[in-house]
Amino acid sequence: MNTNEDLYKNPIMKVTSINLNDTVIQYNNTLKEEYYYETVNGVIINGASKDQEVSFENIRSYSGVYDEKYNIKDEVFVSIEDGKISEVINLRRDKYLVPLFVLMVCLLIAVGGIKGIYTFLSLIINLFIIWIVTYLRDKGANIFLLFIPATIIMSSISLCLTSGINKKTLVSILSTIISLLITFVLSYLIIILFNSDIPYWYMDYVDILYDYKEVFLVSVLISGLGAIMDIAISIASTLNELIANSPKISIKALTKSGNHLCDDILGTMVNVLLFTSVSGCFPMLIFVMRNNISIFTAINMYAKIELIRFMTGCIGILITIPITMYLSIYFFKRRAK
């Protein structure tokens, strides 16, 4: 299968064999760790050094936390100087990502039809907006101030493309914007009031982020954006359908139906946020607990950041429910009179 190796600037080495030279066992308190000293052999499959046989020495541990395990047929980005490998850059993983991406797009179109195409288009646009924001941040702009309009634009585009331009979409956009702004304010107050208690130093790459507080705040808001939009459009669509089918339905009955809907979707959305947060810190928790650190200490040290994101997202969801219900009743029922 053609995997387009020639499109890459860096040389790619395809692993052909691995020789195990030595195994060393080290003990740290009660923990046992095995280290493997290997010679990884392969052939360059692109560029000026194509078909050249090369090799490099690799040391890996059994746990594989800070190192890489290579297998035969793996493809590795390397740097070559004087006919030898001077640096092992990273494994080539895009050949696995591309089939997954194609499968996702095909399923979107097969299941969603035209709506699936619009969903994919909104995904591309949102990724482009995020790229613009990160690019401007690298030029010195404040990422927090950039993301305030960016989240409004992303949510508006996503809802318009997936639900069409109509009254229920307008209500969903207004609900999302109001809920996000309230969540912005609450998150900012949390950072000001509890700044000393937030363990920023456990964020990834915090030592090279000059604006780590703003980056943390942006991550908090993005984590709940999808759930907020989903709650808003679900409530607005349902109430709009109820009013369309029963124009004489009372506000009391409409509110009761909205409450029943919220009871059904609230638990699901909260659990979606929970599982997303757990997935971000679970590997680190397992690694820390392996070093005889208690679960409570591990959570306090490494999971607090994710817990803050989770709770802020839940607050955003809870704020969205009454706001969307009020706006839906106002626009669909009262203004229709």
Secondary structure, DSSP 8 states (H G I E B T S, - for coil): ----GGG-SS-EEEEEEEEEEEEEEEEETTEEEEEEEEEEEEEE-SSTTTT-EEEEEEEEESS-SSS----TT-EEEEEEETTEEEEEEEE--HHHHHHHHHHHHHHHHHHHTHHHHHHHHHHHHHHHHHHHHHHHHHTT--HHHHHHHHHHHHHHHHHHHHH-SSHHHHHHHHHHHHHHHHHHHHHHHHHHHTGGGS-GGGSTTGGG-TTHHHHHHHHHHHHHHHHHHHHHHHHHHHHHHHHHH-TT--HHHHHHHHHHHHHHHHHHHHHHHHHHHHHHHHHHHHHHHHTT--HHHHIIIIIHHHHHHHHHHHHHHHHHHHHHHHHHIIIIIITT-
